Amino acid sequence: MKNIVIVGGGAGGLELATYLGNNLGKKQRANVVLVDRNQTHLWKPLLHEVATGVLDSETDAVSYRAHAHNHYFNFEQGSITRIDRTNKYVELAPVTGQEGDVLVVARRIPYDYLVIAIGSKSNDFNTKGVAENCIFLDSPNQALRFQHKMLELFLKFSENNALEEIGEDDSKQRLVQDGKVNIAIVGGGATGVELSAELFNAAQHLSSYGYGKIQSGHLQVTLIEAGDRILPALPERISSSVQQELENLGVTVKTGTMITEATEKCLITKEGEEINADLMVWAAGIRVSAITQQFDGLEVNRINQLNVKNTLQTTVDDSIFAIGDCAFLLQKDGKPVPPRGQAANQMATICGQNIVALFNNKPLKDFHYFDKGSLVSLSKFTALGNITTGKRSSLTIEGRLARLAYISLYRLHQQKLHGCFKTGLIILIGRLNRFIRPSLKLH
Ligand SMILES: Cc1cc2nc3c(=O)[nH]c(=O)nc-3n(C[C@H](O)[C@H](O)[C@H](O)COP(=O)(O)OP(=O)(O)OC[C@H]3O[C@@H](n4cnc5c(N)ncnc54)[C@H](O)[C@@H]3O)c2cc1C
């Protein structure tokens, strides 16, 4: 039996493993193995909601082991370190426990077909001090770290204000500068924009959960973008409407502002301006882990994406595919396929069909990216963006309809993983949870 190994169980990899498990694994035509460094999958576009506590990552996370059991594939926890293309195996680093003890030793997993789907992470462009002082939103752990720091800041602010009011101990200075909780976000893409809005939603909820002194007015969010407008991937009129909505909420939007350094207390711009912040998030640009440079001669570009052909096979090895953010493919118009959830979903579909075609000695299909549009959710306040209606036409939508279209991308992902019935049940449980649980995760 042939071995199909998929490394990375994200938006693309998990859908692919599910499809191949249901098609080839179930009929015992292939041994499908999914490798991921984590034990659970959480859809990445939800991370800004995890960061503000609006979403409890435990509720929406999918256990790889349970999912593998239900969909006829195997799961191996581990981080890929190397590929040997001559002997056709991937090498995984040892899995260590919380105390650093080795739980599972380094292993070699043989493959006949290999798919790399390890996604991407934020690109700090080697900016001084960013890695040490800013939080990235690339994984659930990082999002949770942000949430804990945010809650600590709000608690500090809330309690400190209380001390001032009862006039206790004059020497106690307000711990949070300017009488506001200052949060600075670098990167005016969807992540930065959505997180900015979500923070105001969180502040509103916190005031009703015992952080009594917190009002939206106590929150100072600065969104910093190096380009001349936020959301450069969207039409100009949408990005200016979004900027207006953010400013109405109270966000300070600074475009044309390049950050050259981050310190413990502030971000420093190219012009030397210091933007003070208690919490700093870096969400500008993407790059792929440099591990791809160890992939036995596979071609990579300057941000370590693997070069692929239209069939999604890597340019130098037909038995290795790459999909999602870690794949680099130019479209007919000369632009690369964008690093987005919908591109990862579409690539997973074509890659799955192509691997099945290889089993059936059928010709492979070319991948063509279809941009369904771009939507931005400004938390509960509004959503807006455009959806593609024809080859050259698109429709701008806003409000409830846009929110529905925005959520549908995640529902589609869930449907590919769990099927219609189970997705329906998950939606129902989500609704019920709204009555049972607080609207914000508070720990
Ligand atoms: C906060 C945020 C909001 C976003 N919002 C949107 C949005 O609204 N719409 C949209 O279209 N896109 C959005 N995106 C982008 C979208 O999430 C990505 O394009 C998509 O997740 C890419 O899918 P992928 O399968 O390539 O990688 P991922 O979904 O990132 O999955 C990669 C997987 O590989 C695993 N992995 C990584 N390295 C290794 C290794 N060395 N060994 C083993 N496993 C490894 C990871 O654990 C992960 O499970 C957002 C991204 C972020 C961060």
The ligand as a Tripos MOL2 file, in Angstrom:
@<TRIPOS>MOLECULE
LIG
   53    58     1     0     0
SMALL
NO_CHARGES

@<TRIPOS>ATOM
      1 C1         -5.2060   36.3350   12.5530 C.3       1 LIG1
      2 C2         -5.3990   35.8630   11.1170 C.ar      1 LIG1
      3 C3         -6.5730   36.1800   10.4440 C.ar      1 LIG1
      4 C4         -6.7700   35.7440    9.1240 C.ar      1 LIG1
      5 N1         -7.9550   36.0370    8.5040 N.ar      1 LIG1
      6 C5         -8.1810   35.5650    7.2610 C.ar      1 LIG1
      7 C6         -9.4210   35.8050    6.6060 C.ar      1 LIG1
      8 O1        -10.3070   36.4710    7.1580 O.2       1 LIG1
      9 N2         -9.6200   35.2930    5.3490 N.ar      1 LIG1
     10 C7         -8.6550   34.5640    4.7260 C.ar      1 LIG1
     11 O2         -8.8890   34.1140    3.5970 O.2       1 LIG1
     12 N3         -7.4730   34.3120    5.2980 N.ar      1 LIG1
     13 C8         -7.1960   34.8090    6.5500 C.ar      1 LIG1
     14 N4         -5.9940   34.5540    7.1490 N.ar      1 LIG1
     15 C9         -4.9880   33.7620    6.4080 C.3       1 LIG1
     16 C10        -5.3060   32.2610    6.5220 C.3       1 LIG1
     17 O3         -5.4540   31.9350    7.8860 O.3       1 LIG1
     18 C11        -4.1860   31.4670    5.9000 C.3       1 LIG1
     19 O4         -4.0280   31.8670    4.5770 O.3       1 LIG1
     20 C12        -4.5050   29.9640    5.9340 C.3       1 LIG1
     21 O5         -4.6740   29.5180    7.2610 O.3       1 LIG1
     22 C13        -3.3600   29.1890    5.2770 C.3       1 LIG1
     23 O6         -3.6410   27.8320    5.3700 O.3       1 LIG1
     24 P1         -2.4500   26.7720    5.3540 P.3       1 LIG1
     25 O7         -3.0700   25.4270    5.3620 O.co2     1 LIG1
     26 O8         -1.4820   27.1130    4.2850 O.co2     1 LIG1
     27 O9         -1.6510   27.0210    6.7220 O.3       1 LIG1
     28 P2         -2.1630   27.0770    8.2190 P.3       1 LIG1
     29 O10        -3.6190   27.1450    8.3080 O.co2     1 LIG1
     30 O11        -1.3440   28.1470    8.8670 O.co2     1 LIG1
     31 O12        -1.6950   25.6550    8.8000 O.3       1 LIG1
     32 C14        -0.3380   25.2930    8.8830 C.3       1 LIG1
     33 C15        -0.2420   24.0620    9.7760 C.3       1 LIG1
     34 O13         1.0820   23.5570    9.6990 O.3       1 LIG1
     35 C16         1.5560   23.2370   11.0000 C.3       1 LIG1
     36 N5          3.0140   23.3630   10.9680 N.ar      1 LIG1
     37 C17         3.7280   24.4970   10.7900 C.ar      1 LIG1
     38 N6          5.0490   24.2150   10.7720 N.ar      1 LIG1
     39 C18         5.1700   22.8790   10.9630 C.ar      1 LIG1
     40 C19         6.2840   21.9990   11.0290 C.ar      1 LIG1
     41 N7          7.5540   22.4180   10.9190 N.pl3     1 LIG1
     42 N8          6.0330   20.6750   11.2080 N.ar      1 LIG1
     43 C20         4.7450   20.2080   11.3490 C.ar      1 LIG1
     44 N9          3.6590   21.0160   11.2720 N.ar      1 LIG1
     45 C21         3.8680   22.3250   11.0760 C.ar      1 LIG1
     46 C22         0.8660   24.2470   11.9150 C.3       1 LIG1
     47 O14         0.7680   23.7660   13.2530 O.3       1 LIG1
     48 C23        -0.5090   24.3750   11.2450 C.3       1 LIG1
     49 O15        -1.4340   23.4510   11.7630 O.3       1 LIG1
     50 C24        -5.7580   34.9880    8.4640 C.ar      1 LIG1
     51 C25        -4.5550   34.7050    9.1350 C.ar      1 LIG1
     52 C26        -4.3710   35.1360   10.4460 C.ar      1 LIG1
     53 C27        -3.0690   34.8110   11.1570 C.3       1 LIG1
@<TRIPOS>BOND
     1     1     2 1
     2     2     3 ar
     3     2    52 ar
     4     3     4 ar
     5     4     5 ar
     6     4    50 ar
     7     5     6 ar
     8     6     7 ar
     9     6    13 1
    10     7     8 2
    11     7     9 ar
    12     9    10 ar
    13    10    11 2
    14    10    12 ar
    15    12    13 ar
    16    13    14 ar
    17    14    15 1
    18    14    50 ar
    19    15    16 1
    20    16    17 1
    21    16    18 1
    22    18    19 1
    23    18    20 1
    24    20    21 1
    25    20    22 1
    26    22    23 1
    27    23    24 1
    28    24    25 2
    29    24    26 1
    30    24    27 1
    31    27    28 1
    32    28    29 2
    33    28    30 1
    34    28    31 1
    35    31    32 1
    36    32    33 1
    37    33    34 1
    38    33    48 1
    39    34    35 1
    40    35    36 1
    41    35    46 1
    42    36    37 ar
    43    36    45 ar
    44    37    38 ar
    45    38    39 ar
    46    39    40 ar
    47    39    45 ar
    48    40    41 1
    49    40    42 ar
    50    42    43 ar
    51    43    44 ar
    52    44    45 ar
    53    46    47 1
    54    46    48 1
    55    48    49 1
    56    50    51 ar
    57    51    52 ar
    58    52    53 1
@<TRIPOS>SUBSTRUCTURE
     1 LIG1         1 GROUP 0 **** ****
